[in-house]
Amino acid sequence: MTSVRDRIREMEAPRTVGTADGWSAAELGAPSYWAAMMDFDGWLALQSDPDSPLGRIFGGAGMAEERIRLLEEAGPDSPSDVALVFASKTVGILGHVADEGGVASHADAEILRWIADQANELRLTGQARIDYLRDQGAEALRTIYRDLEVVDYRAGERPSKRDYMARWYRGVDIDRDHATLLSVAHAQLELARTLERSRLQDREILIDFVARMLTAAPSEA
């Protein structure tokens, strides 16, 4: 069987071809393929470098641990990140604006997303953005909901996530949902650790194999 290296050595010089629209394209030649090939030392360095693309792929344990840490810090009794709430006294919550200026809306208040797009075009950020969303959102929604209520949480004590959900989403079990997220995060951590152990084991097997092959190879006279 012809090896990859032998096939590269036998390659002809790359050709350059023209296209119908006036562009030109060059084939990949032997130098490009040689440059793409990696020797054992390069492979070992790639496997050992945590900042390499491969290291980042298999280094998911650190990211999973960070995810768990953030979830534990942001439990049901932690402060909510909601700055504004738009609600109808008869329909209930229509949408909200988060501290960073992001908008979430229900089907009957999609206009809030359009207003958020307008704020993006105006390059509004921070409190100016939230004020814009409050004023424009209230004006637009009052044409549909005469009983519109705008709750601005910036003016007083910020409710916890538990209190926020209890007021606006009474059917949601926040403890159960948070426990589910933690369970999924722990499962992802265990999977990441398993993949990393497997990769390290495969690396050690290959290193041992190459070392034995080098030891067994006859030395050149």
MIDOSE-1310 file (N, C-alpha, C; in nm, 2 decimals, decimal comma, always signed):
residues 221
mtsv	+0,09/-0,12/+0,00/+0,00/+0,00/+0,00/+0,09/+0,12/+0,00; +0,06/+0,22/-0,09/+0,14/+0,34/-0,10/+0,11/+0,43/+0,02; +0,21/+0,48/+0,09/+0,19/+0,57/+0,20/+0,15/+0,71/+0,16; +0,10/+0,78/+0,25/+0,06/+0,92/+0,22/+0,18/+1,00/+0,18
rdri	+0,29/+0,98/+0,24/+0,42/+1,06/+0,21/+0,46/+1,02/+0,07; +0,46/+0,90/+0,03/+0,50/+0,86/-0,10/+0,41/+0,92/-0,21; +0,28/+0,93/-0,18/+0,18/+0,99/-0,27/+0,21/+1,14/-0,29; +0,25/+1,20/-0,18/+0,28/+1,35/-0,19/+0,41/+1,37/-0,27
reme	+0,51/+1,28/-0,25/+0,63/+1,29/-0,33/+0,60/+1,28/-0,48; +0,50/+1,20/-0,51/+0,47/+1,17/-0,66/+0,38/+1,28/-0,72; +0,34/+1,37/-0,64/+0,24/+1,47/-0,69/+0,31/+1,56/-0,80; +0,23/+1,59/-0,90/+0,28/+1,68/-1,00/+0,27/+1,83/-0,95
aprt	+0,34/+1,92/-1,03/+0,33/+2,06/-0,99/+0,19/+2,11/-0,99; +0,15/+2,19/-0,90/+0,01/+2,24/-0,90/-0,02/+2,32/-1,02; -0,14/+2,31/-1,07/-0,19/+2,39/-1,19/-0,27/+2,51/-1,14; -0,27/+2,61/-1,22/-0,36/+2,73/-1,20/-0,46/+2,73/-1,31
vgta	-0,59/+2,73/-1,27/-0,69/+2,73/-1,37/-0,78/+2,86/-1,37; -0,83/+2,90/-1,48/-0,92/+3,01/-1,48/-1,06/+2,98/-1,48; -1,15/+3,06/-1,42/-1,29/+3,04/-1,41/-1,36/+3,13/-1,51; -1,49/+3,10/-1,54/-1,56/+3,17/-1,64/-1,58/+3,32/-1,60
dgws	-1,58/+3,35/-1,48/-1,60/+3,48/-1,43/-1,47/+3,56/-1,42; -1,36/+3,51/-1,47/-1,24/+3,58/-1,46/-1,15/+3,56/-1,34; -1,19/+3,48/-1,25/-1,11/+3,45/-1,14/-1,01/+3,33/-1,17; -0,91/+3,32/-1,09/-0,81/+3,21/-1,11/-0,80/+3,13/-0,98
aael	-0,78/+3,00/-0,99/-0,76/+2,92/-0,87/-0,65/+2,83/-0,89; -0,57/+2,81/-0,78/-0,45/+2,72/-0,79/-0,48/+2,59/-0,71; -0,44/+2,48/-0,76/-0,45/+2,36/-0,69/-0,35/+2,35/-0,57; -0,38/+2,27/-0,48/-0,29/+2,25/-0,37/-0,18/+2,16/-0,41
gaps	-0,05/+2,21/-0,39/+0,06/+2,13/-0,43/+0,13/+2,06/-0,31; +0,23/+1,99/-0,35/+0,30/+1,91/-0,24/+0,35/+1,99/-0,12; +0,40/+2,12/-0,15/+0,44/+2,20/-0,03/+0,33/+2,22/+0,07; +0,21/+2,24/+0,02/+0,09/+2,26/+0,11/+0,06/+2,14/+0,19
ywaa	+0,07/+2,02/+0,13/+0,04/+1,90/+0,20/+0,15/+1,87/+0,30; +0,28/+1,90/+0,26/+0,39/+1,88/+0,36/+0,37/+1,97/+0,48; +0,33/+2,09/+0,46/+0,31/+2,19/+0,57/+0,20/+2,14/+0,66; +0,10/+2,07/+0,60/-0,01/+2,03/+0,69/+0,01/+1,91/+0,77
mmdf	+0,12/+1,83/+0,74/+0,15/+1,71/+0,81/+0,22/+1,75/+0,94; +0,20/+1,66/+1,04/+0,26/+1,69/+1,17/+0,34/+1,57/+1,21; +0,46/+1,60/+1,26/+0,55/+1,50/+1,31/+0,50/+1,46/+1,46; +0,57/+1,36/+1,51/+0,53/+1,31/+1,64/+0,55/+1,41/+1,75
dgwl	+0,66/+1,48/+1,75/+0,68/+1,58/+1,85/+0,58/+1,69/+1,84; +0,54/+1,73/+1,72/+0,43/+1,83/+1,71/+0,30/+1,78/+1,76; +0,27/+1,65/+1,73/+0,15/+1,59/+1,78/+0,14/+1,59/+1,93; +0,26/+1,55/+1,99/+0,27/+1,54/+2,14/+0,25/+1,68/+2,20
alqs	+0,31/+1,78/+2,14/+0,29/+1,92/+2,19/+0,15/+1,96/+2,18; +0,08/+1,93/+2,07/-0,06/+1,96/+2,05/-0,15/+1,90/+2,16; -0,12/+1,77/+2,19/-0,19/+1,70/+2,29/-0,17/+1,76/+2,43; -0,05/+1,81/+2,45/-0,02/+1,86/+2,59/-0,05/+2,00/+2,61
dpds	-0,09/+2,08/+2,51/-0,11/+2,22/+2,53/-0,26/+2,25/+2,56; -0,29/+2,29/+2,68/-0,43/+2,31/+2,71/-0,50/+2,43/+2,64; -0,41/+2,52/+2,58/-0,47/+2,63/+2,50/-0,48/+2,60/+2,35; -0,44/+2,48/+2,31/-0,46/+2,44/+2,17/-0,61/+2,42/+2,14
plgr	-0,65/+2,42/+2,01/-0,79/+2,39/+1,98/-0,83/+2,25/+2,04; -0,75/+2,15/+2,03/-0,78/+2,02/+2,08/-0,79/+2,03/+2,23; -0,70/+2,10/+2,30/-0,71/+2,11/+2,44/-0,83/+2,18/+2,49; -0,88/+2,28/+2,41/-1,00/+2,35/+2,45/-1,12/+2,26/+2,43
ifgg	-1,12/+2,17/+2,33/-1,23/+2,08/+2,31/-1,24/+1,98/+2,42; -1,13/+1,92/+2,46/-1,13/+1,82/+2,56/-1,11/+1,88/+2,70; -1,09/+2,01/+2,71/-1,08/+2,07/+2,84/-1,21/+2,12/+2,90; -1,32/+2,05/+2,86/-1,45/+2,10/+2,90/-1,48/+2,09/+3,05
agma	-1,39/+2,02/+3,13/-1,42/+2,00/+3,27/-1,41/+2,14/+3,34; -1,31/+2,22/+3,30/-1,30/+2,35/+3,36/-1,42/+2,44/+3,34; -1,47/+2,43/+3,21/-1,59/+2,51/+3,18/-1,71/+2,46/+3,25; -1,72/+2,33/+3,27/-1,84/+2,27/+3,34/-1,83/+2,30/+3,49
eeri	-1,71/+2,30/+3,54/-1,70/+2,34/+3,69/-1,74/+2,49/+3,70; -1,70/+2,57/+3,61/-1,74/+2,72/+3,62/-1,89/+2,73/+3,60; -1,95/+2,65/+3,52/-2,10/+2,66/+3,50/-2,17/+2,62/+3,63; -2,12/+2,52/+3,70/-2,18/+2,48/+3,83/-2,16/+2,59/+3,93
rlle	-2,04/+2,65/+3,94/-2,01/+2,76/+4,03/-2,11/+2,87/+4,01; -2,13/+2,91/+3,89/-2,22/+3,02/+3,86/-2,37/+2,98/+3,89; -2,41/+2,86/+3,87/-2,54/+2,82/+3,90/-2,56/+2,82/+4,05; -2,46/+2,78/+4,13/-2,47/+2,78/+4,27/-2,48/+2,92/+4,33
eagp	-2,41/+3,01/+4,27/-2,41/+3,15/+4,31/-2,54/+3,21/+4,27; -2,60/+3,17/+4,16/-2,73/+3,24/+4,12/-2,85/+3,15/+4,15; -2,86/+3,11/+4,27/-2,97/+3,02/+4,31/-3,10/+3,10/+4,32; -3,21/+3,03/+4,36/-3,34/+3,09/+4,36/-3,35/+3,21/+4,45
dsps	-3,26/+3,22/+4,56/-3,27/+3,33/+4,65/-3,17/+3,44/+4,62; -3,10/+3,43/+4,51/-3,01/+3,54/+4,47/-3,09/+3,65/+4,40; -3,04/+3,77/+4,40/-3,11/+3,88/+4,34/-3,14/+3,86/+4,19; -3,26/+3,90/+4,14/-3,29/+3,89/+4,00/-3,22/+4,00/+3,93
dval	-3,21/+3,98/+3,80/-3,14/+4,08/+3,71/-3,24/+4,15/+3,63; -3,36/+4,16/+3,68/-3,47/+4,23/+3,60/-3,48/+4,38/+3,65; -3,47/+4,47/+3,55/-3,48/+4,61/+3,57/-3,63/+4,66/+3,56; -3,70/+4,61/+3,46/-3,83/+4,66/+3,43/-3,92/+4,54/+3,40
vfas	-4,05/+4,56/+3,43/-4,15/+4,46/+3,39/-4,27/+4,54/+3,33; -4,32/+4,49/+3,22/-4,44/+4,54/+3,16/-4,55/+4,44/+3,18; -4,66/+4,48/+3,24/-4,76/+4,38/+3,27/-4,90/+4,45/+3,25; -5,00/+4,36/+3,22/-5,14/+4,40/+3,21/-5,21/+4,34/+3,33
ktvg	-5,29/+4,42/+3,40/-5,35/+4,37/+3,52/-5,45/+4,26/+3,49; -5,50/+4,25/+3,37/-5,59/+4,14/+3,33/-5,52/+4,02/+3,26; -5,41/+4,05/+3,19/-5,34/+3,94/+3,11/-5,23/+3,89/+3,19; -5,16/+3,97/+3,27/-5,04/+3,93/+3,34/-4,91/+3,99/+3,27
ilgh	-4,80/+3,93/+3,30/-4,67/+3,99/+3,25/-4,67/+3,98/+3,10; -4,62/+4,09/+3,04/-4,60/+4,09/+2,89/-4,46/+4,08/+2,85; -4,37/+4,13/+2,93/-4,23/+4,12/+2,90/-4,15/+4,19/+3,01; -4,01/+4,18/+3,00/-3,93/+4,25/+3,09/-3,80/+4,29/+3,03
vade	-3,73/+4,38/+3,09/-3,60/+4,43/+3,05/-3,50/+4,40/+3,16; -3,39/+4,33/+3,12/-3,29/+4,29/+3,22/-3,19/+4,41/+3,24; -3,11/+4,39/+3,34/-3,01/+4,50/+3,38/-2,92/+4,54/+3,27; -2,88/+4,44/+3,19/-2,79/+4,47/+3,08/-2,86/+4,53/+2,96
ggva	-2,99/+4,54/+2,96/-3,07/+4,60/+2,85/-3,13/+4,50/+2,76; -3,12/+4,37/+2,79/-3,18/+4,27/+2,70/-3,33/+4,27/+2,73; -3,41/+4,23/+2,62/-3,55/+4,23/+2,63/-3,61/+4,09/+2,61; -3,70/+4,05/+2,70/-3,78/+3,92/+2,68/-3,92/+3,96/+2,67
shad	-3,99/+3,90/+2,58/-4,14/+3,94/+2,56/-4,22/+3,82/+2,53; -4,35/+3,82/+2,57/-4,44/+3,72/+2,53/-4,50/+3,75/+2,39; -4,58/+3,66/+2,34/-4,63/+3,68/+2,21/-4,71/+3,81/+2,19; -4,78/+3,85/+2,29/-4,86/+3,97/+2,28/-4,78/+4,10/+2,29
aeil	-4,65/+4,09/+2,31/-4,57/+4,21/+2,33/-4,44/+4,21/+2,25; -4,45/+4,15/+2,12/-4,33/+4,14/+2,04/-4,28/+4,28/+2,00; -4,36/+4,38/+2,01/-4,32/+4,51/+1,98/-4,20/+4,56/+2,06; -4,19/+4,50/+2,18/-4,07/+4,53/+2,27/-3,94/+4,50/+2,20
rwia	-3,94/+4,39/+2,12/-3,82/+4,35/+2,05/-3,78/+4,45/+1,94; -3,89/+4,50/+1,88/-3,87/+4,60/+1,77/-3,81/+4,73/+1,84; -3,86/+4,76/+1,95/-3,81/+4,88/+2,02/-3,66/+4,86/+2,07; -3,63/+4,74/+2,11/-3,49/+4,71/+2,14/-3,40/+4,72/+2,02
dqan	-3,45/+4,68/+1,90/-3,37/+4,70/+1,78/-3,35/+4,85/+1,75; -3,45/+4,93/+1,78/-3,43/+5,07/+1,76/-3,33/+5,13/+1,86; -3,33/+5,08/+1,98/-3,23/+5,12/+2,08/-3,09/+5,08/+2,03; -3,08/+4,96/+1,97/-2,95/+4,92/+1,91/-2,90/+5,02/+1,80
elrl	-2,99/+5,06/+1,72/-2,95/+5,15/+1,61/-2,91/+5,28/+1,67; -2,97/+5,32/+1,78/-2,93/+5,45/+1,84/-2,81/+5,44/+1,93; -2,76/+5,31/+1,94/-2,64/+5,28/+2,02/-2,66/+5,32/+2,16; -2,77/+5,30/+2,22/-2,80/+5,33/+2,36/-2,75/+5,22/+2,44
tgqa	-2,69/+5,25/+2,56/-2,65/+5,15/+2,65/-2,68/+5,20/+2,79; -2,66/+5,11/+2,89/-2,68/+5,15/+3,03/-2,82/+5,19/+3,06; -2,82/+5,29/+3,16/-2,95/+5,34/+3,20/-3,03/+5,41/+3,09; -2,95/+5,48/+3,00/-3,02/+5,55/+2,89/-3,10/+5,45/+2,81
ridy	-3,04/+5,33/+2,78/-3,11/+5,23/+2,71/-3,24/+5,18/+2,78; -3,22/+5,16/+2,91/-3,34/+5,11/+2,98/-3,45/+5,21/+2,99; -3,41/+5,34/+3,01/-3,51/+5,45/+3,01/-3,58/+5,45/+2,87; -3,51/+5,44/+2,77/-3,57/+5,44/+2,63/-3,67/+5,33/+2,62
lrdq	-3,63/+5,21/+2,66/-3,71/+5,09/+2,65/-3,84/+5,11/+2,73; -3,82/+5,17/+2,85/-3,93/+5,19/+2,94/-4,03/+5,29/+2,87; -3,98/+5,40/+2,83/-4,07/+5,50/+2,78/-4,14/+5,46/+2,65; -4,06/+5,41/+2,55/-4,12/+5,37/+2,42/-4,20/+5,25/+2,44
gaea	-4,16/+5,15/+2,52/-4,24/+5,03/+2,54/-4,37/+5,06/+2,61; -4,38/+5,15/+2,71/-4,50/+5,19/+2,77/-4,60/+5,26/+2,67; -4,54/+5,35/+2,59/-4,62/+5,42/+2,49/-4,69/+5,32/+2,39; -4,61/+5,23/+2,34/-4,66/+5,14/+2,24/-4,76/+5,04/+2,30
lrti	-4,73/+4,98/+2,42/-4,82/+4,88/+2,48/-4,95/+4,94/+2,53; -4,95/+5,07/+2,57/-5,07/+5,13/+2,62/-5,18/+5,14/+2,51; -5,13/+5,14/+2,38/-5,23/+5,14/+2,28/-5,31/+5,01/+2,27; -5,25/+4,91/+2,33/-5,32/+4,77/+2,32/-5,38/+4,74/+2,46
yrdl	-5,30/+4,77/+2,57/-5,34/+4,74/+2,70/-5,37/+4,87/+2,78; -5,49/+4,90/+2,80/-5,52/+5,03/+2,87/-5,49/+5,02/+3,02; -5,48/+4,89/+3,07/-5,45/+4,87/+3,21/-5,30/+4,84/+3,23; -5,21/+4,89/+3,14/-5,07/+4,85/+3,15/-5,01/+4,90/+3,28
evvd	-4,92/+4,82/+3,33/-4,85/+4,85/+3,45/-4,70/+4,84/+3,42; -4,62/+4,94/+3,45/-4,48/+4,93/+3,44/-4,41/+4,93/+3,57; -4,34/+4,83/+3,61/-4,28/+4,82/+3,74/-4,13/+4,84/+3,71; -4,07/+4,94/+3,77/-3,93/+4,97/+3,76/-3,86/+4,93/+3,89
yrag	-3,79/+4,82/+3,88/-3,72/+4,77/+4,00/-3,59/+4,84/+4,03; -3,55/+4,94/+3,95/-3,43/+5,01/+3,98/-3,45/+5,11/+4,09; -3,57/+5,15/+4,11/-3,60/+5,25/+4,21/-3,60/+5,20/+4,36; -3,61/+5,07/+4,38/-3,62/+5,02/+4,51/-3,53/+4,89/+4,53
erps	-3,57/+4,82/+4,63/-3,49/+4,69/+4,66/-3,52/+4,59/+4,55; -3,42/+4,53/+4,50/-3,43/+4,43/+4,39/-3,49/+4,30/+4,45; -3,60/+4,24/+4,39/-3,65/+4,12/+4,44/-3,56/+4,00/+4,41; -3,57/+3,90/+4,49/-3,49/+3,78/+4,46/-3,56/+3,71/+4,34
krdy	-3,49/+3,61/+4,29/-3,55/+3,54/+4,17/-3,68/+3,47/+4,22; -3,67/+3,42/+4,34/-3,79/+3,35/+4,40/-3,91/+3,44/+4,41; -3,89/+3,56/+4,46/-4,00/+3,65/+4,48/-4,05/+3,70/+4,34; -3,95/+3,72/+4,25/-3,99/+3,77/+4,11/-4,08/+3,66/+4,04
marw	-4,04/+3,53/+4,05/-4,12/+3,43/+3,99/-4,25/+3,41/+4,06; -4,25/+3,42/+4,19/-4,38/+3,41/+4,26/-4,48/+3,51/+4,22; -4,43/+3,63/+4,19/-4,53/+3,74/+4,15/-4,57/+3,73/+4,01; -4,48/+3,70/+3,92/-4,51/+3,70/+3,77/-4,53/+3,57/+3,71
yrgv	-4,48/+3,46/+3,76/-4,49/+3,33/+3,70/-4,53/+3,23/+3,81; -4,65/+3,24/+3,85/-4,69/+3,16/+3,97/-4,68/+3,01/+3,94; -4,69/+2,97/+3,82/-4,70/+2,82/+3,79/-4,56/+2,76/+3,78; -4,45/+2,84/+3,79/-4,32/+2,79/+3,77/-4,26/+2,75/+3,91
didr	-4,20/+2,63/+3,91/-4,14/+2,58/+4,03/-3,99/+2,61/+4,02; -3,94/+2,72/+4,07/-3,81/+2,77/+4,05/-3,70/+2,67/+4,12; -3,74/+2,61/+4,23/-3,65/+2,52/+4,29/-3,62/+2,40/+4,21; -3,73/+2,34/+4,15/-3,72/+2,23/+4,06/-3,64/+2,26/+3,94
dhat	-3,66/+2,38/+3,88/-3,59/+2,41/+3,76/-3,44/+2,43/+3,78; -3,41/+2,50/+3,90/-3,27/+2,52/+3,93/-3,20/+2,39/+3,96; -3,27/+2,30/+4,03/-3,21/+2,16/+4,06/-3,19/+2,09/+3,92; -3,27/+2,10/+3,83/-3,26/+2,04/+3,70/-3,13/+2,09/+3,63
llsv	-3,12/+2,22/+3,63/-3,00/+2,28/+3,57/-2,87/+2,24/+3,63; -2,87/+2,23/+3,76/-2,75/+2,18/+3,83/-2,72/+2,03/+3,80; -2,83/+1,95/+3,79/-2,81/+1,81/+3,76/-2,75/+1,79/+3,62; -2,80/+1,87/+3,53/-2,74/+1,87/+3,39/-2,60/+1,91/+3,39
ahaq	-2,57/+2,02/+3,46/-2,43/+2,07/+3,47/-2,34/+1,96/+3,53; -2,38/+1,89/+3,63/-2,30/+1,79/+3,69/-2,28/+1,67/+3,60; -2,38/+1,64/+3,52/-2,36/+1,53/+3,42/-2,26/+1,57/+3,31; -2,27/+1,70/+3,27/-2,18/+1,75/+3,17/-2,03/+1,75/+3,23
lela	-2,02/+1,78/+3,35/-1,89/+1,77/+3,42/-1,83/+1,63/+3,42; -1,91/+1,54/+3,45/-1,87/+1,40/+3,46/-1,83/+1,35/+3,32; -1,91/+1,39/+3,22/-1,88/+1,35/+3,08/-1,75/+1,41/+3,03; -1,73/+1,54/+3,07/-1,60/+1,60/+3,03/-1,48/+1,54/+3,09
rtle	-1,50/+1,50/+3,22/-1,39/+1,43/+3,29/-1,36/+1,29/+3,23; -1,46/+1,22/+3,19/-1,45/+1,09/+3,12/-1,37/+1,11/+2,99; -1,41/+1,21/+2,91/-1,34/+1,23/+2,78/-1,20/+1,26/+2,80; -1,17/+1,35/+2,90/-1,03/+1,39/+2,93/-0,95/+1,27/+2,97
rsrl	-1,00/+1,18/+3,06/-0,93/+1,07/+3,10/-0,90/+0,97/+2,99; -1,00/+0,96/+2,90/-0,98/+0,87/+2,78/-0,88/+0,92/+2,69; -0,88/+1,05/+2,67/-0,78/+1,11/+2,58/-0,64/+1,10/+2,64; -0,62/+1,12/+2,77/-0,49/+1,11/+2,83/-0,44/+0,96/+2,82
qdre	-0,53/+0,87/+2,84/-0,50/+0,73/+2,84/-0,45/+0,69/+2,69; -0,53/+0,74/+2,59/-0,49/+0,71/+2,45/-0,35/+0,77/+2,42; -0,33/+0,89/+2,47/-0,20/+0,95/+2,45/-0,09/+0,87/+2,51; -0,10/+0,83/+2,63/+0,00/+0,75/+2,69/+0,03/+0,62/+2,62
ilid	-0,08/+0,55/+2,57/-0,07/+0,43/+2,50/+0,02/+0,45/+2,37; -0,02/+0,56/+2,30/+0,06/+0,59/+2,17/+0,20/+0,63/+2,20; +0,23/+0,71/+2,31/+0,36/+0,74/+2,34/+0,44/+0,62/+2,37; +0,38/+0,53/+2,45/+0,45/+0,40/+2,48/+0,48/+0,32/+2,36
fvar	+0,38/+0,32/+2,26/+0,40/+0,24/+2,14/+0,51/+0,30/+2,06; +0,52/+0,43/+2,04/+0,62/+0,49/+1,96/+0,76/+0,47/+2,03; +0,76/+0,48/+2,16/+0,89/+0,46/+2,23/+0,94/+0,32/+2,21; +0,85/+0,22/+2,21/+0,89/+0,08/+2,19/+0,94/+0,06/+2,05
mlta	+0,87/+0,12/+1,95/+0,91/+0,11/+1,81/+1,05/+0,17/+1,79; +1,07/+0,28/+1,85/+1,20/+0,35/+1,83/+1,31/+0,26/+1,89; +1,28/+0,20/+2,01/+1,38/+0,12/+2,07/+1,41/-0,01/+1,99; +1,31/-0,06/+1,93/+1,33/-0,19/+1,85/+1,38/-0,16/+1,71
apse	+1,38/-0,04/+1,66/+1,43/-0,01/+1,53/+1,58/-0,02/+1,52; +1,63/-0,09/+1,42/+1,78/-0,10/+1,41/+1,84/+0,03/+1,38; +1,96/+0,06/+1,45/+2,03/+0,18/+1,43/+2,10/+0,18/+1,30; +2,11/+0,30/+1,24/+2,18/+0,31/+1,11/+2,33/+0,30/+1,13
a	+2,40/+0,23/+1,04/+2,54/+0,22/+1,05/+2,61/+0,35/+1,03
